[in-house]
């Protein structure tokens, strides 16, 4: 039976070992994801689709969530505001 400082030391060692293994696994998964990721930047005049979620309130309001569109558009970009912010020409 392990008691006192020995138990604390063993538990601390196991926690550090688990954290190290989790870090290795996380780094591996990140490298897999980063291989497929590419930066998206658009310019004025290009056409884009707008992602629609139930919280944005844009698009058709249907009760059946399965039937709601995921993207709407295409809409033309009128102005680039920031690195990832754009002004688009929405219909009236």
PyMOL Python script that loads the backbone (N, CA, C, O; Angstrom):
from pymol import cmd

cmd.read_pdbstr("""\
ATOM      1  N   UNK A   1       0.833  -1.171   0.000  1.00  0.00           N
ATOM      2  CA  UNK A   1       0.000   0.000   0.000  1.00  0.00           C
ATOM      3  C   UNK A   1       0.886   1.246   0.000  1.00  0.00           C
ATOM      4  O   UNK A   1       1.852   1.350   0.755  1.00  0.00           O
ATOM      5  N   UNK A   2       0.523   2.180  -0.869  1.00  0.00           N
ATOM      6  CA  UNK A   2       1.299   3.409  -1.002  1.00  0.00           C
ATOM      7  C   UNK A   2       0.561   4.524  -0.265  1.00  0.00           C
ATOM      8  O   UNK A   2      -0.642   4.714  -0.441  1.00  0.00           O
ATOM      9  N   UNK A   3       1.294   5.244   0.552  1.00  0.00           N
ATOM     10  CA  UNK A   3       0.681   6.333   1.308  1.00  0.00           C
ATOM     11  C   UNK A   3       1.582   7.559   1.275  1.00  0.00           C
ATOM     12  O   UNK A   3       2.785   7.468   1.030  1.00  0.00           O
ATOM     13  N   UNK A   4       0.972   8.692   1.526  1.00  0.00           N
ATOM     14  CA  UNK A   4       1.721   9.925   1.714  1.00  0.00           C
ATOM     15  C   UNK A   4       2.407  10.442   0.469  1.00  0.00           C
ATOM     16  O   UNK A   4       1.831  10.435  -0.619  1.00  0.00           O
ATOM     17  N   UNK A   5       3.650  10.893   0.635  1.00  0.00           N
ATOM     18  CA  UNK A   5       4.387  11.541  -0.452  1.00  0.00           C
ATOM     19  C   UNK A   5       4.628  10.623  -1.653  1.00  0.00           C
ATOM     20  O   UNK A   5       4.704  11.101  -2.785  1.00  0.00           O
ATOM     21  N   UNK A   6       4.749   9.312  -1.420  1.00  0.00           N
ATOM     22  CA  UNK A   6       4.978   8.387  -2.538  1.00  0.00           C
ATOM     23  C   UNK A   6       3.781   8.389  -3.482  1.00  0.00           C
ATOM     24  O   UNK A   6       3.944   8.392  -4.702  1.00  0.00           O
ATOM     25  N   UNK A   7       2.581   8.387  -2.913  1.00  0.00           N
ATOM     26  CA  UNK A   7       1.374   8.377  -3.727  1.00  0.00           C
ATOM     27  C   UNK A   7       1.241   9.688  -4.505  1.00  0.00           C
ATOM     28  O   UNK A   7       0.852   9.684  -5.673  1.00  0.00           O
ATOM     29  N   UNK A   8       1.559  10.784  -3.870  1.00  0.00           N
ATOM     30  CA  UNK A   8       1.502  12.083  -4.543  1.00  0.00           C
ATOM     31  C   UNK A   8       2.508  12.116  -5.690  1.00  0.00           C
ATOM     32  O   UNK A   8       2.198  12.607  -6.775  1.00  0.00           O
ATOM     33  N   UNK A   9       3.711  11.596  -5.452  1.00  0.00           N
ATOM     34  CA  UNK A   9       4.753  11.592  -6.485  1.00  0.00           C
ATOM     35  C   UNK A   9       4.340  10.717  -7.667  1.00  0.00           C
ATOM     36  O   UNK A   9       4.515  11.118  -8.818  1.00  0.00           O
ATOM     37  N   UNK A  10       3.798   9.541  -7.404  1.00  0.00           N
ATOM     38  CA  UNK A  10       3.365   8.653  -8.487  1.00  0.00           C
ATOM     39  C   UNK A  10       2.230   9.286  -9.290  1.00  0.00           C
ATOM     40  O   UNK A  10       2.217   9.221 -10.519  1.00  0.00           O
ATOM     41  N   UNK A  11       1.298   9.888  -8.598  1.00  0.00           N
ATOM     42  CA  UNK A  11       0.179  10.539  -9.285  1.00  0.00           C
ATOM     43  C   UNK A  11       0.679  11.693 -10.145  1.00  0.00           C
ATOM     44  O   UNK A  11       0.229  11.860 -11.279  1.00  0.00           O
ATOM     45  N   UNK A  12       1.598  12.486  -9.621  1.00  0.00           N
ATOM     46  CA  UNK A  12       2.162  13.599 -10.376  1.00  0.00           C
ATOM     47  C   UNK A  12       2.892  13.098 -11.614  1.00  0.00           C
ATOM     48  O   UNK A  12       2.763  13.683 -12.690  1.00  0.00           O
ATOM     49  N   UNK A  13       3.658  12.022 -11.472  1.00  0.00           N
ATOM     50  CA  UNK A  13       4.377  11.454 -12.613  1.00  0.00           C
ATOM     51  C   UNK A  13       3.413  10.954 -13.684  1.00  0.00           C
ATOM     52  O   UNK A  13       3.639  11.163 -14.876  1.00  0.00           O
ATOM     53  N   UNK A  14       2.346  10.298 -13.259  1.00  0.00           N
ATOM     54  CA  UNK A  14       1.366   9.789 -14.224  1.00  0.00           C
ATOM     55  C   UNK A  14       0.654  10.929 -14.941  1.00  0.00           C
ATOM     56  O   UNK A  14       0.402  10.844 -16.143  1.00  0.00           O
ATOM     57  N   UNK A  15       0.329  11.984 -14.220  1.00  0.00           N
ATOM     58  CA  UNK A  15      -0.329  13.140 -14.837  1.00  0.00           C
ATOM     59  C   UNK A  15       0.593  13.772 -15.876  1.00  0.00           C
ATOM     60  O   UNK A  15       0.139  14.133 -16.962  1.00  0.00           O
ATOM     61  N   UNK A  16       1.876  13.912 -15.560  1.00  0.00           N
ATOM     62  CA  UNK A  16       2.834  14.484 -16.511  1.00  0.00           C
ATOM     63  C   UNK A  16       2.975  13.598 -17.742  1.00  0.00           C
ATOM     64  O   UNK A  16       3.080  14.102 -18.860  1.00  0.00           O
ATOM     65  N   UNK A  17       2.979  12.281 -17.545  1.00  0.00           N
ATOM     66  CA  UNK A  17       3.074  11.348 -18.667  1.00  0.00           C
ATOM     67  C   UNK A  17       1.834  11.461 -19.564  1.00  0.00           C
ATOM     68  O   UNK A  17       1.950  11.465 -20.790  1.00  0.00           O
ATOM     69  N   UNK A  18       0.670  11.551 -18.960  1.00  0.00           N
ATOM     70  CA  UNK A  18      -0.574  11.696 -19.725  1.00  0.00           C
ATOM     71  C   UNK A  18      -0.571  13.015 -20.494  1.00  0.00           C
ATOM     72  O   UNK A  18      -0.971  13.052 -21.657  1.00  0.00           O
ATOM     73  N   UNK A  19      -0.126  14.094 -19.858  1.00  0.00           N
ATOM     74  CA  UNK A  19      -0.082  15.389 -20.532  1.00  0.00           C
ATOM     75  C   UNK A  19       0.872  15.360 -21.719  1.00  0.00           C
ATOM     76  O   UNK A  19       0.578  15.937 -22.766  1.00  0.00           O
ATOM     77  N   UNK A  20       2.012  14.690 -21.564  1.00  0.00           N
ATOM     78  CA  UNK A  20       2.975  14.599 -22.662  1.00  0.00           C
ATOM     79  C   UNK A  20       2.386  13.815 -23.832  1.00  0.00           C
ATOM     80  O   UNK A  20       2.548  14.213 -24.986  1.00  0.00           O
ATOM     81  N   UNK A  21       1.713  12.717 -23.549  1.00  0.00           N
ATOM     82  CA  UNK A  21       1.101  11.922 -24.618  1.00  0.00           C
ATOM     83  C   UNK A  21      -0.024  12.689 -25.306  1.00  0.00           C
ATOM     84  O   UNK A  21      -0.179  12.613 -26.525  1.00  0.00           O
ATOM     85  N   UNK A  22      -0.805  13.425 -24.525  1.00  0.00           N
ATOM     86  CA  UNK A  22      -1.881  14.222 -25.120  1.00  0.00           C
ATOM     87  C   UNK A  22      -1.316  15.320 -26.016  1.00  0.00           C
ATOM     88  O   UNK A  22      -1.888  15.614 -27.066  1.00  0.00           O
ATOM     89  N   UNK A  23      -0.204  15.927 -25.619  1.00  0.00           N
ATOM     90  CA  UNK A  23       0.433  16.968 -26.426  1.00  0.00           C
ATOM     91  C   UNK A  23       0.920  16.397 -27.748  1.00  0.00           C
ATOM     92  O   UNK A  23       0.748  17.026 -28.793  1.00  0.00           O
ATOM     93  N   UNK A  24       1.526  15.210 -27.720  1.00  0.00           N
ATOM     94  CA  UNK A  24       1.998  14.566 -28.949  1.00  0.00           C
ATOM     95  C   UNK A  24       0.825  14.283 -29.879  1.00  0.00           C
ATOM     96  O   UNK A  24       0.898  14.550 -31.079  1.00  0.00           O
ATOM     97  N   UNK A  25      -0.252  13.744 -29.327  1.00  0.00           N
ATOM     98  CA  UNK A  25      -1.431  13.433 -30.129  1.00  0.00           C
ATOM     99  C   UNK A  25      -2.058  14.703 -30.688  1.00  0.00           C
ATOM    100  O   UNK A  25      -2.468  14.730 -31.849  1.00  0.00           O
ATOM    101  N   UNK A  26      -2.138  15.743 -29.886  1.00  0.00           N
ATOM    102  CA  UNK A  26      -2.709  17.010 -30.341  1.00  0.00           C
ATOM    103  C   UNK A  26      -1.875  17.608 -31.473  1.00  0.00           C
ATOM    104  O   UNK A  26      -2.431  18.105 -32.453  1.00  0.00           O
ATOM    105  N   UNK A  27      -0.552  17.565 -31.347  1.00  0.00           N
ATOM    106  CA  UNK A  27       0.320  18.085 -32.398  1.00  0.00           C
ATOM    107  C   UNK A  27       0.161  17.291 -33.692  1.00  0.00           C
ATOM    108  O   UNK A  27       0.181  17.863 -34.782  1.00  0.00           O
ATOM    109  N   UNK A  28       0.004  15.983 -33.573  1.00  0.00           N
ATOM    110  CA  UNK A  28      -0.187  15.148 -34.757  1.00  0.00           C
ATOM    111  C   UNK A  28      -1.493  15.507 -35.462  1.00  0.00           C
ATOM    112  O   UNK A  28      -1.520  15.665 -36.682  1.00  0.00           O
ATOM    113  N   UNK A  29      -2.568  15.635 -34.697  1.00  0.00           N
ATOM    114  CA  UNK A  29      -3.856  15.996 -35.284  1.00  0.00           C
ATOM    115  C   UNK A  29      -3.810  17.395 -35.906  1.00  0.00           C
ATOM    116  O   UNK A  29      -4.414  17.629 -36.953  1.00  0.00           O
ATOM    117  N   UNK A  30      -3.097  18.321 -35.267  1.00  0.00           N
ATOM    118  CA  UNK A  30      -2.975  19.669 -35.810  1.00  0.00           C
ATOM    119  C   UNK A  30      -2.225  19.652 -37.130  1.00  0.00           C
ATOM    120  O   UNK A  30      -2.596  20.373 -38.056  1.00  0.00           O
ATOM    121  N   UNK A  31      -1.185  18.849 -37.236  1.00  0.00           N
ATOM    122  CA  UNK A  31      -0.442  18.786 -38.495  1.00  0.00           C
ATOM    123  C   UNK A  31      -1.306  18.201 -39.605  1.00  0.00           C
ATOM    124  O   UNK A  31      -1.215  18.644 -40.750  1.00  0.00           O
ATOM    125  N   UNK A  32      -2.143  17.216 -39.290  1.00  0.00           N
ATOM    126  CA  UNK A  32      -3.060  16.661 -40.291  1.00  0.00           C
ATOM    127  C   UNK A  32      -4.051  17.726 -40.755  1.00  0.00           C
ATOM    128  O   UNK A  32      -4.319  17.846 -41.951  1.00  0.00           O
ATOM    129  N   UNK A  33      -4.591  18.494 -39.823  1.00  0.00           N
ATOM    130  CA  UNK A  33      -5.576  19.522 -40.169  1.00  0.00           C
ATOM    131  C   UNK A  33      -4.930  20.663 -40.951  1.00  0.00           C
ATOM    132  O   UNK A  33      -5.536  21.194 -41.881  1.00  0.00           O
ATOM    133  N   UNK A  34      -3.712  21.043 -40.584  1.00  0.00           N
ATOM    134  CA  UNK A  34      -3.049  22.161 -41.251  1.00  0.00           C
ATOM    135  C   UNK A  34      -2.672  21.833 -42.691  1.00  0.00           C
ATOM    136  O   UNK A  34      -2.556  22.741 -43.514  1.00  0.00           O
ATOM    137  N   UNK A  35      -2.479  20.565 -43.011  1.00  0.00           N
ATOM    138  CA  UNK A  35      -2.146  20.187 -44.389  1.00  0.00           C
ATOM    139  C   UNK A  35      -3.295  20.509 -45.331  1.00  0.00           C
ATOM    140  O   UNK A  35      -3.067  20.860 -46.489  1.00  0.00           O
ATOM    141  N   UNK A  36      -4.522  20.394 -44.849  1.00  0.00           N
ATOM    142  CA  UNK A  36      -5.695  20.630 -45.685  1.00  0.00           C
ATOM    143  C   UNK A  36      -6.180  22.081 -45.638  1.00  0.00           C
ATOM    144  O   UNK A  36      -6.979  22.492 -46.479  1.00  0.00           O
ATOM    145  N   UNK A  37      -5.712  22.846 -44.680  1.00  0.00           N
ATOM    146  CA  UNK A  37      -6.185  24.216 -44.487  1.00  0.00           C
ATOM    147  C   UNK A  37      -5.453  25.162 -45.431  1.00  0.00           C
ATOM    148  O   UNK A  37      -4.247  25.039 -45.645  1.00  0.00           O
ATOM    149  N   UNK A  38      -6.200  26.104 -45.989  1.00  0.00           N
ATOM    150  CA  UNK A  38      -5.574  27.118 -46.825  1.00  0.00           C
ATOM    151  C   UNK A  38      -6.194  28.468 -46.492  1.00  0.00           C
ATOM    152  O   UNK A  38      -7.379  28.548 -46.170  1.00  0.00           O
ATOM    153  N   UNK A  39      -5.400  29.520 -46.569  1.00  0.00           N
ATOM    154  CA  UNK A  39      -5.947  30.843 -46.246  1.00  0.00           C
ATOM    155  C   UNK A  39      -6.892  31.312 -47.348  1.00  0.00           C
ATOM    156  O   UNK A  39      -6.586  31.178 -48.533  1.00  0.00           O
ATOM    157  N   UNK A  40      -8.028  31.856 -46.958  1.00  0.00           N
ATOM    158  CA  UNK A  40      -8.999  32.367 -47.916  1.00  0.00           C
ATOM    159  C   UNK A  40      -9.034  33.884 -47.835  1.00  0.00           C
ATOM    160  O   UNK A  40      -9.322  34.453 -46.783  1.00  0.00           O
ATOM    161  N   UNK A  41      -8.742  34.524 -48.940  1.00  0.00           N
ATOM    162  CA  UNK A  41      -8.850  35.972 -49.030  1.00  0.00           C
ATOM    163  C   UNK A  41      -9.543  36.296 -50.336  1.00  0.00           C
ATOM    164  O   UNK A  41      -9.254  35.692 -51.369  1.00  0.00           O
ATOM    165  N   UNK A  42     -10.457  37.248 -50.289  1.00  0.00           N
ATOM    166  CA  UNK A  42     -11.226  37.632 -51.457  1.00  0.00           C
ATOM    167  C   UNK A  42     -10.998  39.106 -51.748  1.00  0.00           C
ATOM    168  O   UNK A  42     -10.587  39.868 -50.873  1.00  0.00           O
ATOM    169  N   UNK A  43     -11.269  39.497 -52.983  1.00  0.00           N
ATOM    170  CA  UNK A  43     -11.157  40.889 -53.394  1.00  0.00           C
ATOM    171  C   UNK A  43     -12.528  41.404 -53.804  1.00  0.00           C
ATOM    172  O   UNK A  43     -13.452  40.622 -54.030  1.00  0.00           O
ATOM    173  N   UNK A  44     -12.656  42.717 -53.900  1.00  0.00           N
ATOM    174  CA  UNK A  44     -13.914  43.329 -54.327  1.00  0.00           C
ATOM    175  C   UNK A  44     -14.227  42.882 -55.749  1.00  0.00           C
ATOM    176  O   UNK A  44     -13.343  42.825 -56.604  1.00  0.00           O
ATOM    177  N   UNK A  45     -15.492  42.566 -55.988  1.00  0.00           N
ATOM    178  CA  UNK A  45     -15.925  42.112 -57.305  1.00  0.00           C
ATOM    179  C   UNK A  45     -16.093  40.608 -57.399  1.00  0.00           C
ATOM    180  O   UNK A  45     -16.778  40.124 -58.300  1.00  0.00           O
ATOM    181  N   UNK A  46     -15.490  39.863 -56.498  1.00  0.00           N
ATOM    182  CA  UNK A  46     -15.644  38.407 -56.508  1.00  0.00           C
ATOM    183  C   UNK A  46     -16.998  38.026 -55.921  1.00  0.00           C
ATOM    184  O   UNK A  46     -17.615  38.796 -55.185  1.00  0.00           O
ATOM    185  N   UNK A  47     -17.438  36.835 -56.260  1.00  0.00           N
ATOM    186  CA  UNK A  47     -18.716  36.338 -55.759  1.00  0.00           C
ATOM    187  C   UNK A  47     -18.467  35.268 -54.701  1.00  0.00           C
ATOM    188  O   UNK A  47     -17.582  34.426 -54.853  1.00  0.00           O
ATOM    189  N   UNK A  48     -19.253  35.311 -53.632  1.00  0.00           N
ATOM    190  CA  UNK A  48     -19.117  34.357 -52.531  1.00  0.00           C
ATOM    191  C   UNK A  48     -20.492  33.866 -52.102  1.00  0.00           C
ATOM    192  O   UNK A  48     -21.508  34.506 -52.371  1.00  0.00           O
ATOM    193  N   UNK A  49     -20.505  32.730 -51.436  1.00  0.00           N
ATOM    194  CA  UNK A  49     -21.719  32.213 -50.816  1.00  0.00           C
ATOM    195  C   UNK A  49     -21.700  32.597 -49.350  1.00  0.00           C
ATOM    196  O   UNK A  49     -20.637  32.668 -48.733  1.00  0.00           O
ATOM    197  N   UNK A  50     -22.871  32.844 -48.795  1.00  0.00           N
ATOM    198  CA  UNK A  50     -23.005  33.262 -47.403  1.00  0.00           C
ATOM    199  C   UNK A  50     -23.484  32.081 -46.572  1.00  0.00           C
ATOM    200  O   UNK A  50     -24.493  31.457 -46.900  1.00  0.00           O
ATOM    201  N   UNK A  51     -22.766  31.773 -45.499  1.00  0.00           N
ATOM    202  CA  UNK A  51     -23.136  30.690 -44.599  1.00  0.00           C
ATOM    203  C   UNK A  51     -24.334  31.118 -43.766  1.00  0.00           C
ATOM    204  O   UNK A  51     -24.329  32.187 -43.155  1.00  0.00           O
ATOM    205  N   UNK A  52     -25.355  30.282 -43.748  1.00  0.00           N
ATOM    206  CA  UNK A  52     -26.580  30.600 -43.019  1.00  0.00           C
ATOM    207  C   UNK A  52     -26.724  29.635 -41.857  1.00  0.00           C
ATOM    208  O   UNK A  52     -26.649  28.419 -42.037  1.00  0.00           O
ATOM    209  N   UNK A  53     -26.929  30.178 -40.664  1.00  0.00           N
ATOM    210  CA  UNK A  53     -27.213  29.362 -39.490  1.00  0.00           C
ATOM    211  C   UNK A  53     -28.520  29.856 -38.891  1.00  0.00           C
ATOM    212  O   UNK A  53     -28.929  30.983 -39.169  1.00  0.00           O
ATOM    213  N   UNK A  54     -29.176  29.060 -38.091  1.00  0.00           N
ATOM    214  CA  UNK A  54     -30.435  29.507 -37.483  1.00  0.00           C
ATOM    215  C   UNK A  54     -30.281  30.761 -36.628  1.00  0.00           C
ATOM    216  O   UNK A  54     -31.249  31.499 -36.446  1.00  0.00           O
ATOM    217  N   UNK A  55     -29.094  31.018 -36.104  1.00  0.00           N
ATOM    218  CA  UNK A  55     -28.911  32.178 -35.231  1.00  0.00           C
ATOM    219  C   UNK A  55     -28.706  33.471 -36.007  1.00  0.00           C
ATOM    220  O   UNK A  55     -28.922  34.550 -35.454  1.00  0.00           O
ATOM    221  N   UNK A  56     -28.293  33.398 -37.280  1.00  0.00           N
ATOM    222  CA  UNK A  56     -28.052  34.628 -38.031  1.00  0.00           C
ATOM    223  C   UNK A  56     -29.339  35.285 -38.470  1.00  0.00           C
ATOM    224  O   UNK A  56     -29.389  36.506 -38.617  1.00  0.00           O
ATOM    225  N   UNK A  57     -30.385  34.499 -38.684  1.00  0.00           N
ATOM    226  CA  UNK A  57     -31.660  35.066 -39.085  1.00  0.00           C
ATOM    227  C   UNK A  57     -31.716  35.480 -40.538  1.00  0.00           C
ATOM    228  O   UNK A  57     -32.627  36.203 -40.941  1.00  0.00           O
ATOM    229  N   UNK A  58     -30.761  35.035 -41.331  1.00  0.00           N
ATOM    230  CA  UNK A  58     -30.746  35.352 -42.755  1.00  0.00           C
ATOM    231  C   UNK A  58     -31.231  34.130 -43.513  1.00  0.00           C
ATOM    232  O   UNK A  58     -30.865  33.000 -43.188  1.00  0.00           O
ATOM    233  N   UNK A  59     -32.038  34.355 -44.502  1.00  0.00           N
ATOM    234  CA  UNK A  59     -32.508  33.240 -45.320  1.00  0.00           C
ATOM    235  C   UNK A  59     -33.919  32.835 -44.958  1.00  0.00           C
ATOM    236  O   UNK A  59     -34.630  33.546 -44.248  1.00  0.00           O
ATOM    237  N   UNK A  60     -34.302  31.692 -45.453  1.00  0.00           N
ATOM    238  CA  UNK A  60     -35.659  31.211 -45.238  1.00  0.00           C
ATOM    239  C   UNK A  60     -35.819  30.669 -43.823  1.00  0.00           C
ATOM    240  O   UNK A  60     -34.940  29.977 -43.308  1.00  0.00           O
ATOM    241  N   UNK A  61     -36.928  30.986 -43.212  1.00  0.00           N
ATOM    242  CA  UNK A  61     -37.203  30.496 -41.860  1.00  0.00           C
ATOM    243  C   UNK A  61     -38.168  29.324 -41.969  1.00  0.00           C
ATOM    244  O   UNK A  61     -39.382  29.520 -42.025  1.00  0.00           O
ATOM    245  N   UNK A  62     -37.642  28.124 -41.998  1.00  0.00           N
ATOM    246  CA  UNK A  62     -38.460  26.922 -42.054  1.00  0.00           C
ATOM    247  C   UNK A  62     -38.413  26.227 -40.710  1.00  0.00           C
ATOM    248  O   UNK A  62     -37.405  26.291 -40.006  1.00  0.00           O
ATOM    249  N   UNK A  63     -39.494  25.566 -40.354  1.00  0.00           N
ATOM    250  CA  UNK A  63     -39.513  24.861 -39.077  1.00  0.00           C
ATOM    251  C   UNK A  63     -38.653  23.611 -39.127  1.00  0.00           C
ATOM    252  O   UNK A  63     -38.042  23.236 -38.126  1.00  0.00           O
ATOM    253  N   UNK A  64     -38.599  22.961 -40.291  1.00  0.00           N
ATOM    254  CA  UNK A  64     -37.791  21.750 -40.425  1.00  0.00           C
ATOM    255  C   UNK A  64     -36.348  22.161 -40.694  1.00  0.00           C
ATOM    256  O   UNK A  64     -36.035  22.664 -41.774  1.00  0.00           O
ATOM    257  N   UNK A  65     -35.479  21.952 -39.730  1.00  0.00           N
ATOM    258  CA  UNK A  65     -34.089  22.375 -39.877  1.00  0.00           C
ATOM    259  C   UNK A  65     -33.367  21.611 -40.977  1.00  0.00           C
ATOM    260  O   UNK A  65     -32.405  22.116 -41.556  1.00  0.00           O
ATOM    261  N   UNK A  66     -33.823  20.401 -41.268  1.00  0.00           N
ATOM    262  CA  UNK A  66     -33.173  19.604 -42.300  1.00  0.00           C
ATOM    263  C   UNK A  66     -33.330  20.232 -43.679  1.00  0.00           C
ATOM    264  O   UNK A  66     -32.503  20.009 -44.563  1.00  0.00           O
ATOM    265  N   UNK A  67     -34.384  21.013 -43.864  1.00  0.00           N
ATOM    266  CA  UNK A  67     -34.674  21.573 -45.171  1.00  0.00           C
ATOM    267  C   UNK A  67     -34.120  22.974 -45.375  1.00  0.00           C
ATOM    268  O   UNK A  67     -34.211  23.514 -46.478  1.00  0.00           O
ATOM    269  N   UNK A  68     -33.554  23.569 -44.346  1.00  0.00           N
ATOM    270  CA  UNK A  68     -33.023  24.921 -44.492  1.00  0.00           C
ATOM    271  C   UNK A  68     -31.701  24.873 -45.251  1.00  0.00           C
ATOM    272  O   UNK A  68     -30.924  23.934 -45.083  1.00  0.00           O
ATOM    273  N   UNK A  69     -31.442  25.883 -46.087  1.00  0.00           N
ATOM    274  CA  UNK A  69     -30.184  25.892 -46.841  1.00  0.00           C
ATOM    275  C   UNK A  69     -29.007  26.200 -45.925  1.00  0.00           C
ATOM    276  O   UNK A  69     -29.140  26.946 -44.955  1.00  0.00           O
ATOM    277  N   UNK A  70     -27.865  25.623 -46.239  1.00  0.00           N
ATOM    278  CA  UNK A  70     -26.664  25.878 -45.458  1.00  0.00           C
ATOM    279  C   UNK A  70     -25.949  27.129 -45.972  1.00  0.00           C
ATOM    280  O   UNK A  70     -25.388  27.897 -45.191  1.00  0.00           O
ATOM    281  N   UNK A  71     -25.974  27.323 -47.282  1.00  0.00           N
ATOM    282  CA  UNK A  71     -25.364  28.492 -47.903  1.00  0.00           C
ATOM    283  C   UNK A  71     -26.394  29.163 -48.800  1.00  0.00           C
ATOM    284  O   UNK A  71     -27.238  28.494 -49.396  1.00  0.00           O
ATOM    285  N   UNK A  72     -26.322  30.489 -48.894  1.00  0.00           N
ATOM    286  CA  UNK A  72     -27.155  31.211 -49.844  1.00  0.00           C
ATOM    287  C   UNK A  72     -26.244  32.087 -50.688  1.00  0.00           C
ATOM    288  O   UNK A  72     -25.152  32.458 -50.256  1.00  0.00           O
ATOM    289  N   UNK A  73     -26.688  32.412 -51.878  1.00  0.00           N
ATOM    290  CA  UNK A  73     -25.861  33.255 -52.726  1.00  0.00           C
ATOM    291  C   UNK A  73     -25.844  32.737 -54.133  1.00  0.00           C
ATOM    292  O   UNK A  73     -26.708  31.928 -54.469  1.00  0.00           O
ATOM    293  N   UNK A  74     -24.955  33.126 -54.958  1.00  0.00           N
ATOM    294  CA  UNK A  74     -23.746  33.924 -54.695  1.00  0.00           C
ATOM    295  C   UNK A  74     -24.039  35.417 -54.602  1.00  0.00           C
ATOM    296  O   UNK A  74     -24.958  35.928 -55.244  1.00  0.00           O
ATOM    297  N   UNK A  75     -23.250  36.097 -53.800  1.00  0.00           N
ATOM    298  CA  UNK A  75     -23.346  37.543 -53.649  1.00  0.00           C
ATOM    299  C   UNK A  75     -22.003  38.156 -53.987  1.00  0.00           C
ATOM    300  O   UNK A  75     -20.950  37.561 -53.755  1.00  0.00           O
ATOM    301  N   UNK A  76     -22.059  39.366 -54.543  1.00  0.00           N
ATOM    302  CA  UNK A  76     -20.838  40.046 -54.948  1.00  0.00           C
ATOM    303  C   UNK A  76     -20.259  40.826 -53.769  1.00  0.00           C
ATOM    304  O   UNK A  76     -20.985  41.470 -53.012  1.00  0.00           O
ATOM    305  N   UNK A  77     -18.944  40.754 -53.632  1.00  0.00           N
ATOM    306  CA  UNK A  77     -18.246  41.529 -52.603  1.00  0.00           C
ATOM    307  C   UNK A  77     -18.100  42.951 -53.125  1.00  0.00           C
ATOM    308  O   UNK A  77     -17.539  43.168 -54.199  1.00  0.00           O
ATOM    309  N   UNK A  78     -18.601  43.913 -52.370  1.00  0.00           N
ATOM    310  CA  UNK A  78     -18.502  45.311 -52.793  1.00  0.00           C
ATOM    311  C   UNK A  78     -17.267  45.997 -52.219  1.00  0.00           C
ATOM    312  O   UNK A  78     -16.698  46.883 -52.856  1.00  0.00           O
ATOM    313  N   UNK A  79     -16.847  45.591 -51.014  1.00  0.00           N
ATOM    314  CA  UNK A  79     -15.712  46.254 -50.382  1.00  0.00           C
ATOM    315  C   UNK A  79     -15.053  45.309 -49.390  1.00  0.00           C
ATOM    316  O   UNK A  79     -15.723  44.549 -48.692  1.00  0.00           O
ATOM    317  N   UNK A  80     -13.739  45.370 -49.340  1.00  0.00           N
ATOM    318  CA  UNK A  80     -12.993  44.617 -48.333  1.00  0.00           C
ATOM    319  C   UNK A  80     -12.728  45.553 -47.159  1.00  0.00           C
ATOM    320  O   UNK A  80     -12.070  46.582 -47.311  1.00  0.00           O
ATOM    321  N   UNK A  81     -13.242  45.190 -45.991  1.00  0.00           N
ATOM    322  CA  UNK A  81     -13.132  46.050 -44.813  1.00  0.00           C
ATOM    323  C   UNK A  81     -11.877  45.720 -44.014  1.00  0.00           C
ATOM    324  O   UNK A  81     -11.152  46.621 -43.593  1.00  0.00           O
ATOM    325  N   UNK A  82     -11.624  44.444 -43.807  1.00  0.00           N
ATOM    326  CA  UNK A  82     -10.461  43.999 -43.042  1.00  0.00           C
ATOM    327  C   UNK A  82      -9.895  42.735 -43.653  1.00  0.00           C
ATOM    328  O   UNK A  82     -10.202  42.393 -44.796  1.00  0.00           O
ATOM    329  N   UNK A  83      -9.073  42.048 -42.892  1.00  0.00           N
ATOM    330  CA  UNK A  83      -8.453  40.832 -43.406  1.00  0.00           C
ATOM    331  C   UNK A  83      -9.488  39.740 -43.647  1.00  0.00           C
ATOM    332  O   UNK A  83      -9.387  38.997 -44.624  1.00  0.00           O
ATOM    333  N   UNK A  84     -10.470  39.636 -42.778  1.00  0.00           N
ATOM    334  CA  UNK A  84     -11.513  38.620 -42.941  1.00  0.00           C
ATOM    335  C   UNK A  84     -12.916  39.227 -42.937  1.00  0.00           C
ATOM    336  O   UNK A  84     -13.898  38.496 -42.807  1.00  0.00           O
ATOM    337  N   UNK A  85     -13.027  40.542 -43.075  1.00  0.00           N
ATOM    338  CA  UNK A  85     -14.330  41.209 -43.070  1.00  0.00           C
ATOM    339  C   UNK A  85     -14.585  41.825 -44.440  1.00  0.00           C
ATOM    340  O   UNK A  85     -13.735  42.516 -45.000  1.00  0.00           O
ATOM    341  N   UNK A  86     -15.785  41.556 -44.965  1.00  0.00           N
ATOM    342  CA  UNK A  86     -16.145  42.039 -46.291  1.00  0.00           C
ATOM    343  C   UNK A  86     -17.549  42.613 -46.263  1.00  0.00           C
ATOM    344  O   UNK A  86     -18.385  42.199 -45.459  1.00  0.00           O
ATOM    345  N   UNK A  87     -17.804  43.576 -47.151  1.00  0.00           N
ATOM    346  CA  UNK A  87     -19.158  44.090 -47.341  1.00  0.00           C
ATOM    347  C   UNK A  87     -19.673  43.460 -48.624  1.00  0.00           C
ATOM    348  O   UNK A  87     -19.034  43.549 -49.672  1.00  0.00           O
ATOM    349  N   UNK A  88     -20.845  42.816 -48.533  1.00  0.00           N
ATOM    350  CA  UNK A  88     -21.406  42.155 -49.704  1.00  0.00           C
ATOM    351  C   UNK A  88     -22.724  42.810 -50.081  1.00  0.00           C
ATOM    352  O   UNK A  88     -23.407  43.406 -49.248  1.00  0.00           O
ATOM    353  N   UNK A  89     -23.066  42.686 -51.364  1.00  0.00           N
ATOM    354  CA  UNK A  89     -24.299  43.279 -51.883  1.00  0.00           C
ATOM    355  C   UNK A  89     -25.430  42.285 -51.682  1.00  0.00           C
ATOM    356  O   UNK A  89     -25.592  41.353 -52.469  1.00  0.00           O
ATOM    357  N   UNK A  90     -26.215  42.483 -50.623  1.00  0.00           N
ATOM    358  CA  UNK A  90     -27.362  41.619 -50.353  1.00  0.00           C
ATOM    359  C   UNK A  90     -28.573  42.129 -51.123  1.00  0.00           C
ATOM    360  O   UNK A  90     -28.686  43.331 -51.363  1.00  0.00           O
ATOM    361  N   UNK A  91     -29.477  41.240 -51.511  1.00  0.00           N
ATOM    362  CA  UNK A  91     -30.679  41.696 -52.211  1.00  0.00           C
ATOM    363  C   UNK A  91     -31.598  42.466 -51.251  1.00  0.00           C
ATOM    364  O   UNK A  91     -31.554  42.252 -50.040  1.00  0.00           O
ATOM    365  N   UNK A  92     -32.432  43.365 -51.800  1.00  0.00           N
ATOM    366  CA  UNK A  92     -33.314  44.155 -50.923  1.00  0.00           C
ATOM    367  C   UNK A  92     -34.364  43.322 -50.236  1.00  0.00           C
ATOM    368  O   UNK A  92     -35.172  43.853 -49.473  1.00  0.00           O
TER     369      UNK A  92
END
""", "prot")
cmd.dss("prot")
cmd.show_as("cartoon", "prot")
cmd.util.cbc("prot")
cmd.orient("prot")
